[in-house]
């Protein structure tokens, strides 16, 4: 029996707990560590598990008493690196929620710890590369369906419901999350790195706040729940109407709730940014993220020497109430190849391949790679996780220096 120590009682890891309990009996959850004891208690109740609970100051005690073979790290992003290094140096392998960490210095510390401890491993859980549309796109490009890649355009859109959520939580502090260019976009950078099988060379970036943050509104409250302008605020949400949040974060005993005002002065991350990346072989990518859009989705356009591939996944949603979850009204998914001078369009399947499942079936597939005996080529390595972070880290350095070019080699040494 392989014992698991959960480091972080997060909403995100609840799905993983359920999957492991149902399908992988050779693993046993043996303890949970979190900075918020009350949240850890409610986490155990929510997931129907009875586990010893440890505070963030009790890491050594948790390791001694649990003796884990594996740690699963889903704490706030800025804490990942410290836990990873501690685990590796104690000969404990670890699975880490993306992003691996939030800056180049942390990437270097993790890489060095892995080199010191080659008998154990650290892996970033980049599930987005498992989506059917991502896998199909990669296969078409790798098989030469559009010839040699010349350039890439990638546009990520978060709707009002999704985009604003990052400004209600700890993610809105760049010191905690690295901004959306790391917390969110590391998935997308990982997919392009994986698709091209090339490393990024240098980055230029710019960004700003267009919808959220203190410059957009002089908020009179710190939280939605006590806001005098709730009736007229387009971003007001009552998190008590969300069943998961209500069970995991409700009550005065909790240190943290996802209820913070999106206009608060503490929100210092960008909600719109552009990142230009130059890859090995002279392949440029222009990437944008906008966090306050009319619909949710992504548009990926890859220009090749013999054709143009366009992959688009859009979801049109409406909150069921001023709180709770969002109702999907319709989806538009397509994967096409266009040829110069030809009228015909080649179409491929871009839909979720596992219906009514988390992240379009991505989670089920990555759990199989993480917990079953055989591993597919889809599983991200530690190096993959590092380079996904380095693009966002370079973007942050560039933004702080008025869009200056930042060489990846100046940030990290293999």
TIFI-526263 format. One record per residue (C-alpha): x, y, z; residue number from 1; residue in three letters. Coordinates in pm, whole numbers, m for minus. Example, Ala and Ser with C-alpha at 12.3 -4.5 7.8 and 13.67 -1.06 7.14 Angstrom:
residues 2
xx, yy, zz, i, aa
1230, m450, 780, 1, Ala
1367, m106, 714, 2, Ser
***
This chain:
residues 414
xx, yy, zz, i, aa
0, 0, 0, 1, Unk
141, 337, m106, 2, Unk
62, 611, 146, 3, Unk
m26, 960, 22, 4, Unk
14, 1286, 215, 5, Unk
m216, 1558, 81, 6, Unk
m50, 1898, 109, 7, Unk
m336, 2140, 54, 8, Unk
m706, 2074, 118, 9, Unk
m817, 2234, m208, 10, Unk
m1134, 2216, m414, 11, Unk
m921, 2105, m709, 12, Unk
m787, 1793, m538, 13, Unk
m1134, 1665, m437, 14, Unk
m1189, 1512, m781, 15, Unk
m854, 1336, m758, 16, Unk
m937, 1195, m414, 17, Unk
m1263, 1050, m544, 18, Unk
m1093, 895, m847, 19, Unk
m814, 733, m645, 20, Unk
m1055, 594, m386, 21, Unk
m1271, 440, m658, 22, Unk
m1009, 309, m902, 23, Unk
m665, 279, m743, 24, Unk
m685, 72, m422, 25, Unk
m309, 31, m403, 26, Unk
m295, 392, m280, 27, Unk
m405, 508, 65, 28, Unk
m465, 867, 176, 29, Unk
m293, 886, 514, 30, Unk
m293, 1254, 612, 31, Unk
m373, 1610, 506, 32, Unk
m176, 1928, 575, 33, Unk
m316, 2277, 528, 34, Unk
m270, 2633, 652, 35, Unk
m640, 2642, 750, 36, Unk
m732, 2364, 991, 37, Unk
m1104, 2440, 964, 38, Unk
m1090, 2402, 586, 39, Unk
m900, 2074, 619, 40, Unk
m1170, 1943, 855, 41, Unk
m1446, 2039, 613, 42, Unk
m1242, 1894, 325, 43, Unk
m1238, 1554, 498, 44, Unk
m1613, 1573, 562, 45, Unk
m1683, 1678, 203, 46, Unk
m1474, 1393, 61, 47, Unk
m1594, 1134, 316, 48, Unk
m1244, 1052, 442, 49, Unk
m1108, 1039, 796, 50, Unk
m749, 1161, 797, 51, Unk
m501, 1300, 1048, 52, Unk
m486, 1679, 998, 53, Unk
m164, 1879, 1025, 54, Unk
m103, 2254, 1019, 55, Unk
144, 2410, 776, 56, Unk
398, 2428, 1063, 57, Unk
378, 2052, 1118, 58, Unk
534, 1930, 794, 59, Unk
812, 1737, 969, 60, Unk
565, 1574, 1206, 61, Unk
334, 1481, 917, 62, Unk
618, 1317, 725, 63, Unk
736, 1127, 1032, 64, Unk
391, 997, 1127, 65, Unk
249, 931, 779, 66, Unk
573, 807, 616, 67, Unk
433, 884, 269, 68, Unk
559, 737, m54, 69, Unk
388, 1019, m241, 70, Unk
285, 1377, m167, 71, Unk
18, 1560, m366, 72, Unk
71, 1937, m348, 73, Unk
m224, 2169, m416, 74, Unk
m151, 2463, m188, 75, Unk
m129, 2826, m304, 76, Unk
111, 2850, m597, 77, Unk
387, 3043, m421, 78, Unk
427, 2765, m161, 79, Unk
470, 2479, m411, 80, Unk
846, 2511, m451, 81, Unk
924, 2492, m79, 82, Unk
712, 2179, m36, 83, Unk
857, 2016, m348, 84, Unk
1215, 2074, m236, 85, Unk
1139, 1947, 116, 86, Unk
970, 1636, m23, 87, Unk
1246, 1552, m268, 88, Unk
1515, 1602, m5, 89, Unk
1323, 1358, 219, 90, Unk
1303, 1105, m68, 91, Unk
930, 1158, m121, 92, Unk
798, 1176, m478, 93, Unk
537, 1441, m542, 94, Unk
258, 1535, m780, 95, Unk
206, 1909, m807, 96, Unk
m97, 2102, m926, 97, Unk
m7, 2341, m1203, 98, Unk
169, 2574, m1205, 99, Unk
479, 2402, m1074, 100, Unk
583, 2728, m903, 101, Unk
568, 3103, m974, 102, Unk
913, 3232, m1075, 103, Unk
1250, 3136, m1221, 104, Unk
1426, 3122, m884, 105, Unk
1181, 2860, m764, 106, Unk
1222, 2666, m1090, 107, Unk
1596, 2655, m1030, 108, Unk
1557, 2540, m668, 109, Unk
1322, 2258, m773, 110, Unk
1550, 2147, m1059, 111, Unk
1852, 2141, m830, 112, Unk
1660, 1938, m568, 113, Unk
1560, 1684, m834, 114, Unk
1923, 1649, m942, 115, Unk
2021, 1585, m579, 116, Unk
1753, 1317, m547, 117, Unk
1722, 1124, m875, 118, Unk
1562, 822, m706, 119, Unk
1237, 1017, m649, 120, Unk
1044, 1246, m883, 121, Unk
828, 1555, m908, 122, Unk
561, 1588, m1179, 123, Unk
333, 1879, m1267, 124, Unk
m31, 1783, m1329, 125, Unk
m76, 1952, m1668, 126, Unk
m409, 1794, m1761, 127, Unk
m495, 2039, m2041, 128, Unk
m263, 1863, m2288, 129, Unk
m489, 1555, m2255, 130, Unk
m798, 1719, m2404, 131, Unk
m911, 1561, m2729, 132, Unk
m874, 1887, m2922, 133, Unk
m519, 1935, m2791, 134, Unk
m422, 1576, m2867, 135, Unk
m574, 1593, m3217, 136, Unk
m401, 1924, m3290, 137, Unk
m65, 1789, m3178, 138, Unk
m102, 1472, m3386, 139, Unk
m193, 1664, m3700, 140, Unk
104, 1899, m3659, 141, Unk
346, 1617, m3573, 142, Unk
221, 1412, m3872, 143, Unk
298, 1702, m4106, 144, Unk
m64, 1784, m4195, 145, Unk
25, 2152, m4245, 146, Unk
393, 2109, m4328, 147, Unk
651, 2295, m4121, 148, Unk
514, 2534, m3858, 149, Unk
578, 2899, m3945, 150, Unk
391, 3091, m3673, 151, Unk
132, 3058, m3396, 152, Unk
m150, 3280, m3271, 153, Unk
m318, 3181, m2944, 154, Unk
m606, 3371, m2784, 155, Unk
m747, 3270, m2444, 156, Unk
m1078, 3420, m2330, 157, Unk
m1227, 3395, m1980, 158, Unk
m1589, 3502, m1942, 159, Unk
m1721, 3731, m1666, 160, Unk
m1796, 3437, m1436, 161, Unk
m1461, 3259, m1473, 162, Unk
m1234, 3560, m1514, 163, Unk
m1366, 3745, m1210, 164, Unk
m1315, 3435, m992, 165, Unk
m939, 3490, m989, 166, Unk
m992, 3837, m844, 167, Unk
m1203, 3703, m555, 168, Unk
m933, 3467, m431, 169, Unk
m567, 3460, m332, 170, Unk
m478, 3435, m703, 171, Unk
m521, 3815, m735, 172, Unk
m191, 3867, m550, 173, Unk
95, 3836, m799, 174, Unk
329, 3740, m515, 175, Unk
100, 3442, m446, 176, Unk
17, 3326, m802, 177, Unk
259, 3489, m1044, 178, Unk
m48, 3635, m1216, 179, Unk
m265, 3464, m1473, 180, Unk
36, 3446, m1706, 181, Unk
161, 3171, m1475, 182, Unk
m139, 3041, m1282, 183, Unk
m362, 3006, m1588, 184, Unk
m143, 3036, m1897, 185, Unk
115, 2778, m1790, 186, Unk
m133, 2519, m1923, 187, Unk
m133, 2685, m2265, 188, Unk
242, 2740, m2278, 189, Unk
289, 2375, m2186, 190, Unk
63, 2266, m2470, 191, Unk
257, 2468, m2728, 192, Unk
594, 2353, m2593, 193, Unk
466, 1993, m2613, 194, Unk
315, 2038, m2959, 195, Unk
632, 2190, m3109, 196, Unk
877, 1980, m2908, 197, Unk
1092, 2294, m2892, 198, Unk
1209, 2521, m2611, 199, Unk
1123, 2891, m2586, 200, Unk
1423, 3123, m2640, 201, Unk
1302, 3469, m2544, 202, Unk
989, 3660, m2445, 203, Unk
845, 4011, m2465, 204, Unk
520, 4102, m2289, 205, Unk
281, 4379, m2190, 206, Unk
m29, 4380, m1971, 207, Unk
m279, 4586, m1775, 208, Unk
m609, 4581, m1586, 209, Unk
m912, 4649, m1804, 210, Unk
m1207, 4533, m1590, 211, Unk
m1096, 4456, m1234, 212, Unk
m875, 4619, m974, 213, Unk
m886, 4949, m781, 214, Unk
m852, 5176, m1085, 215, Unk
m1181, 5048, m1228, 216, Unk
m1401, 5122, m927, 217, Unk
m1367, 5284, m586, 218, Unk
m1502, 4990, m388, 219, Unk
m1653, 5060, m47, 220, Unk
m1628, 4701, 74, 221, Unk
m1366, 4428, 102, 222, Unk
m1612, 4144, 36, 223, Unk
m1916, 4073, m176, 224, Unk
m2106, 3952, 130, 225, Unk
m2100, 4292, 302, 226, Unk
m2099, 4523, m1, 227, Unk
m2348, 4815, 1, 228, Unk
m2337, 4820, m380, 229, Unk
m2421, 4453, m431, 230, Unk
m2746, 4523, m616, 231, Unk
m2577, 4731, m883, 232, Unk
m2240, 4555, m917, 233, Unk
m2211, 4344, m1232, 234, Unk
m1960, 4114, m1060, 235, Unk
m2145, 4054, m733, 236, Unk
m2171, 3684, m643, 237, Unk
m2306, 3516, m333, 238, Unk
m2060, 3231, m284, 239, Unk
m2295, 3068, m32, 240, Unk
m2504, 2959, m333, 241, Unk
m2216, 2744, m459, 242, Unk
m2251, 2402, m296, 243, Unk
m1879, 2325, m291, 244, Unk
m1769, 2665, m164, 245, Unk
m2041, 2664, 99, 246, Unk
m1923, 2332, 237, 247, Unk
m1551, 2409, 224, 248, Unk
m1527, 2779, 307, 249, Unk
m1837, 2888, 495, 250, Unk
m1831, 3004, 857, 251, Unk
m1637, 3243, 1075, 252, Unk
m1386, 2973, 1176, 253, Unk
m1228, 2980, 831, 254, Unk
m921, 3190, 762, 255, Unk
m1012, 3236, 396, 256, Unk
m1322, 3267, 178, 257, Unk
m1350, 3323, m201, 258, Unk
m1558, 3634, m130, 259, Unk
m1317, 3922, m187, 260, Unk
m1410, 4229, m390, 261, Unk
m1277, 4217, m746, 262, Unk
m1200, 4592, m728, 263, Unk
m995, 4573, m410, 264, Unk
m658, 4752, m405, 265, Unk
m486, 4421, m327, 266, Unk
m569, 4291, m676, 267, Unk
m243, 4358, m858, 268, Unk
m250, 4096, m1136, 269, Unk
m324, 4181, m1498, 270, Unk
m658, 4084, m1653, 271, Unk
m533, 4141, m2007, 272, Unk
m186, 4069, m2141, 273, Unk
4, 3987, m2456, 274, Unk
307, 3758, m2462, 275, Unk
536, 3721, m2764, 276, Unk
749, 3406, m2753, 277, Unk
1030, 3312, m2991, 278, Unk
1095, 2937, m3008, 279, Unk
1393, 2738, m3128, 280, Unk
1403, 2727, m3506, 281, Unk
1266, 3081, m3538, 282, Unk
899, 2995, m3474, 283, Unk
714, 3294, m3320, 284, Unk
401, 3273, m3104, 285, Unk
174, 3563, m3015, 286, Unk
m38, 3479, m2708, 287, Unk
m310, 3689, m2547, 288, Unk
m533, 3636, m2246, 289, Unk
m839, 3846, m2166, 290, Unk
m1019, 3777, m1837, 291, Unk
m1345, 3965, m1892, 292, Unk
m1503, 3842, m2215, 293, Unk
m1854, 3784, m2345, 294, Unk
m1784, 3412, m2379, 295, Unk
m1533, 3152, m2262, 296, Unk
m1287, 2980, m2488, 297, Unk
m967, 2957, m2685, 298, Unk
m859, 3011, m3044, 299, Unk
m537, 2850, m3164, 300, Unk
m415, 2924, m3517, 301, Unk
m104, 2755, m3653, 302, Unk
29, 2863, m3990, 303, Unk
226, 2597, m4174, 304, Unk
408, 2576, m4505, 305, Unk
124, 2373, m4664, 306, Unk
m183, 2482, m4468, 307, Unk
m335, 2664, m4172, 308, Unk
m478, 2477, m3871, 309, Unk
m745, 2650, m3662, 310, Unk
m870, 2500, m3336, 311, Unk
m1149, 2685, m3158, 312, Unk
m1336, 2591, m2841, 313, Unk
m1602, 2834, m2723, 314, Unk
m1861, 2809, m2446, 315, Unk
m2147, 3052, m2401, 316, Unk
m2259, 3052, m2038, 317, Unk
m2495, 3223, m1797, 318, Unk
m2479, 3217, m1415, 319, Unk
m2777, 3027, m1279, 320, Unk
m2809, 3297, m1012, 321, Unk
m2588, 3566, m860, 322, Unk
m2375, 3293, m717, 323, Unk
m2365, 2918, m757, 324, Unk
m2236, 2789, m1087, 325, Unk
m2267, 2885, m1453, 326, Unk
m2507, 2718, m1694, 327, Unk
m2362, 2634, m2036, 328, Unk
m2604, 2751, m2305, 329, Unk
m2414, 2617, m2605, 330, Unk
m2067, 2522, m2725, 331, Unk
m1882, 2582, m3048, 332, Unk
m1590, 2345, m3101, 333, Unk
m1410, 2307, m3432, 334, Unk
m1078, 2192, m3570, 335, Unk
m1016, 2282, m3935, 336, Unk
m732, 2286, m4184, 337, Unk
m736, 2543, m4466, 338, Unk
m521, 2525, m4781, 339, Unk
m417, 2820, m4994, 340, Unk
m621, 2843, m5313, 341, Unk
m863, 2564, m5213, 342, Unk
m1231, 2599, m5133, 343, Unk
m1260, 2278, m4932, 344, Unk
m1208, 2278, m4557, 345, Unk
m1074, 1969, m4380, 346, Unk
m1259, 1911, m4052, 347, Unk
m1160, 1703, m3747, 348, Unk
m1316, 1627, m3410, 349, Unk
m1252, 1892, m3144, 350, Unk
m1523, 1789, m2897, 351, Unk
m1476, 1646, m2549, 352, Unk
m1417, 1273, m2584, 353, Unk
m1560, 1191, m2240, 354, Unk
m1893, 1364, m2195, 355, Unk
m2016, 1515, m1867, 356, Unk
m1677, 1477, m1700, 357, Unk
m1425, 1715, m1548, 358, Unk
m1231, 1917, m1805, 359, Unk
m1368, 1718, m2096, 360, Unk
m1220, 1389, m1982, 361, Unk
m870, 1527, m1924, 362, Unk
m870, 1440, m1556, 363, Unk
m958, 1074, m1605, 364, Unk
m674, 1035, m1855, 365, Unk
m409, 1207, m1646, 366, Unk
m509, 1011, m1333, 367, Unk
m449, 693, m1532, 368, Unk
m97, 814, m1610, 369, Unk
m33, 927, m1254, 370, Unk
m164, 624, m1066, 371, Unk
m169, 325, m1302, 372, Unk
141, 120, m1382, 373, Unk
182, 228, m1743, 374, Unk
259, 587, m1840, 375, Unk
167, 741, m2174, 376, Unk
375, 995, m2364, 377, Unk
123, 1260, m2260, 378, Unk
243, 1293, m1899, 379, Unk
433, 1618, m1843, 380, Unk
783, 1585, m1702, 381, Unk
939, 1811, m1441, 382, Unk
1130, 1987, m1718, 383, Unk
802, 2042, m1905, 384, Unk
652, 2200, m1595, 385, Unk
954, 2426, m1553, 386, Unk
949, 2559, m1909, 387, Unk
574, 2625, m1887, 388, Unk
644, 2845, m1584, 389, Unk
952, 3011, m1735, 390, Unk
751, 3168, m2018, 391, Unk
513, 3331, m1768, 392, Unk
802, 3425, m1541, 393, Unk
982, 3591, m1832, 394, Unk
658, 3771, m1921, 395, Unk
641, 3913, m1569, 396, Unk
999, 4037, m1592, 397, Unk
926, 4191, m1933, 398, Unk
608, 4365, m1814, 399, Unk
796, 4509, m1517, 400, Unk
1058, 4644, m1759, 401, Unk
829, 4810, m2016, 402, Unk
819, 4517, m2255, 403, Unk
1192, 4447, m2267, 404, Unk
1312, 4124, m2425, 405, Unk
1393, 3854, m2168, 406, Unk
1611, 3557, m2261, 407, Unk
1498, 3231, m2102, 408, Unk
1861, 3126, m2063, 409, Unk
1917, 3422, m1830, 410, Unk
1653, 3286, m1590, 411, Unk
1734, 2917, m1563, 412, Unk
2030, 2678, m1589, 413, Unk
1973, 2309, m1659, 414, Unk
***
